[in-house]
Amino acid sequence: MSHPILDTPRCAASCLRIELTPSRPAAAFWFAWLAFAGLAVLFAVELPWVARLGLCFFIVVPGIHSIRRFVLLKGSRAVRVIEWTEEGEFAVRLGPTLTRFPASLDGGSFRLGVRFWVLRFLTPLGQCPVLLANDLGNAWAFRRLSICLNRSLRAASGRGSRPAVTIRPKV
């Protein structure tokens, strides 16, 4: 049996939470994609240089801002902690001060492969997106949150607890 980590806050049995860490591989991939998009605009589009530079600016600057908040978790509206209940109620802690806000899942949330979730939470401050990556430090919490997210997204889409069987064997 492992000993509890002293730096983590104590939590009741019903408290389910995950503390997010920045995903450096995802940020590197996104930076590379932005660089390729900028190079494609600069060298593959037949426009005057001023128009190409302007278009590149309007692609790269918002992209860097979204990487900073969405993946690297920097800024006052970046999601740092997700708390949830078994009933599908969510709360997020935003920014470096970890201010707690009630939240609900927005319609654009989805699972990206086995290791990532792209989540969009609606809070009183507005929409707060976050890239949730599974790392070894929070694997248990990631699995519990994935179960809750699957249940919440299935209920929001109008599907029941089990998918319908549409193909039956011939008898």
C-alpha positions as CSV (number, residue, x, y, z in Angstrom):
1,M,0.0,0.0,0.0
2,S,1.4,3.4,-1.0
3,H,1.5,6.3,1.4
4,P,-0.5,9.5,0.7
5,I,1.3,12.4,-0.9
6,L,1.4,15.2,1.6
7,D,1.0,18.0,-1.0
8,T,-2.4,16.9,-2.2
9,P,-5.5,18.3,-0.5
10,R,-7.6,15.9,1.5
11,C,-10.8,14.9,-0.1
12,A,-13.9,13.0,0.9
13,A,-14.7,9.7,-0.8
14,S,-17.3,11.4,-3.1
15,C,-14.8,14.1,-4.3
16,L,-13.6,13.3,-7.7
17,R,-11.0,15.6,-9.3
18,I,-8.2,15.7,-11.7
19,E,-5.4,18.3,-11.6
20,L,-4.3,19.0,-15.2
21,T,-0.7,19.3,-16.4
22,P,0.4,21.0,-19.6
23,S,0.8,18.6,-22.5
24,R,4.2,19.5,-24.0
25,P,4.0,16.9,-26.9
26,A,0.6,18.2,-27.9
27,A,1.9,21.8,-27.7
28,A,4.9,20.9,-29.8
29,F,2.7,19.2,-32.4
30,W,0.4,22.2,-32.5
31,F,3.3,24.7,-32.9
32,A,4.7,22.6,-35.8
33,W,1.2,22.6,-37.4
34,L,1.1,26.4,-37.1
35,A,4.6,26.8,-38.5
36,F,3.6,24.6,-41.5
37,A,0.4,26.6,-42.0
38,G,2.3,29.9,-41.9
39,L,4.9,28.6,-44.3
40,A,2.2,27.4,-46.7
41,V,0.5,30.8,-46.6
42,L,3.8,32.7,-47.1
43,F,5.2,30.6,-50.0
44,A,2.3,28.7,-51.6
45,V,-0.3,31.4,-52.0
46,E,-0.2,33.8,-54.9
47,L,-0.9,37.1,-53.2
48,P,1.1,40.2,-52.6
49,W,3.6,39.9,-49.8
50,V,1.7,42.3,-47.6
51,A,-1.5,40.2,-47.9
52,R,0.5,37.0,-47.2
53,L,2.1,38.5,-44.1
54,G,-1.3,39.8,-42.9
55,L,-3.0,36.4,-43.5
56,C,-0.1,34.6,-41.7
57,F,-0.4,37.0,-38.8
58,F,-4.1,36.3,-38.4
59,I,-3.5,32.5,-38.4
60,V,-0.4,32.3,-36.1
61,V,-1.3,34.9,-33.4
62,P,-4.7,33.4,-32.4
63,G,-3.1,29.9,-32.7
64,I,-0.4,30.8,-30.2
65,H,-2.9,32.3,-27.9
66,S,-5.1,29.1,-28.0
67,I,-2.1,26.9,-27.5
68,R,-1.1,28.9,-24.4
69,R,-4.6,28.6,-22.8
70,F,-5.9,25.3,-24.2
71,V,-2.8,23.1,-24.0
72,L,-0.2,24.8,-21.8
73,L,-2.8,26.0,-19.3
74,K,-1.5,29.6,-18.9
75,G,-3.7,32.6,-18.2
76,S,-6.6,33.6,-16.0
77,R,-9.2,31.5,-17.9
78,A,-7.2,28.3,-18.3
79,V,-8.8,25.2,-16.7
80,R,-6.3,23.9,-14.1
81,V,-8.6,21.4,-12.2
82,I,-11.7,19.5,-13.1
83,E,-14.0,18.3,-10.3
84,W,-17.1,16.1,-11.0
85,T,-19.7,14.0,-9.3
86,E,-21.1,10.6,-10.3
87,E,-24.3,12.4,-11.4
88,G,-22.4,14.3,-14.1
89,E,-22.1,17.7,-12.4
90,F,-18.9,19.5,-13.1
91,A,-16.9,22.3,-11.6
92,V,-13.6,23.8,-12.9
93,R,-10.9,25.7,-11.2
94,L,-9.5,28.5,-13.4
95,G,-6.2,30.4,-13.6
96,P,-3.3,30.5,-11.2
97,T,-5.5,31.3,-8.2
98,L,-7.6,28.2,-8.8
99,T,-10.9,30.0,-8.5
100,R,-13.8,27.5,-8.5
101,F,-16.7,27.9,-11.0
102,P,-19.7,25.6,-11.7
103,A,-19.5,24.2,-15.2
104,S,-21.4,22.2,-17.7
105,L,-20.1,20.4,-20.8
106,D,-20.6,22.2,-24.1
107,G,-21.7,20.5,-27.3
108,G,-18.2,20.4,-28.9
109,S,-16.5,18.1,-26.4
110,F,-15.1,14.8,-27.8
111,R,-12.5,12.1,-27.2
112,L,-9.4,12.3,-29.3
113,G,-7.9,8.8,-29.5
114,V,-7.1,6.9,-26.3
115,R,-5.0,9.5,-24.5
116,F,-6.8,12.8,-25.1
117,W,-10.1,14.6,-24.4
118,V,-11.0,17.9,-26.0
119,L,-13.4,19.5,-23.5
120,R,-15.4,22.7,-23.7
121,F,-16.9,23.8,-20.4
122,L,-19.5,26.5,-20.1
123,T,-18.9,28.6,-17.0
124,P,-20.2,32.0,-15.8
125,L,-17.1,33.5,-17.5
126,G,-18.0,31.9,-20.8
127,Q,-16.6,28.9,-22.7
128,C,-13.4,27.5,-21.3
129,P,-11.8,24.8,-23.6
130,V,-9.1,22.4,-22.4
131,L,-7.1,19.5,-23.8
132,L,-7.0,16.7,-21.2
133,A,-4.1,14.3,-21.7
134,N,-3.7,11.0,-19.9
135,D,-0.3,10.8,-18.2
136,L,0.9,8.2,-15.7
137,G,0.4,10.5,-12.7
138,N,-3.3,10.7,-12.9
139,A,-4.3,7.5,-14.7
140,W,-7.0,6.5,-12.1
141,A,-8.6,10.0,-12.2
142,F,-8.4,10.0,-16.0
143,R,-10.3,6.7,-16.3
144,R,-13.0,7.8,-13.8
145,L,-13.5,11.1,-15.6
146,S,-13.6,9.3,-18.9
147,I,-16.4,7.1,-17.6
148,C,-18.3,10.1,-16.4
149,L,-17.7,12.0,-19.7
150,N,-18.9,9.1,-21.8
151,R,-22.0,8.9,-19.7
152,S,-22.7,12.6,-19.9
153,L,-22.0,12.9,-23.6
154,R,-24.2,9.8,-24.3
155,A,-27.1,11.3,-22.3
156,A,-26.7,14.7,-24.0
157,S,-26.8,13.1,-27.5
158,G,-30.1,11.4,-26.7
159,R,-28.8,7.9,-26.8
160,G,-29.7,5.5,-24.1
161,S,-27.3,3.5,-21.9
162,R,-26.7,1.0,-24.6
163,P,-26.4,1.4,-28.4
164,A,-29.3,0.0,-30.4
165,V,-28.7,-3.2,-32.3
166,T,-29.6,-2.6,-35.9
167,I,-28.2,-5.7,-37.6
168,R,-29.6,-9.0,-36.6
169,P,-28.4,-12.4,-37.7
170,K,-30.5,-14.2,-40.3
171,V,-32.5,-17.1,-39.0
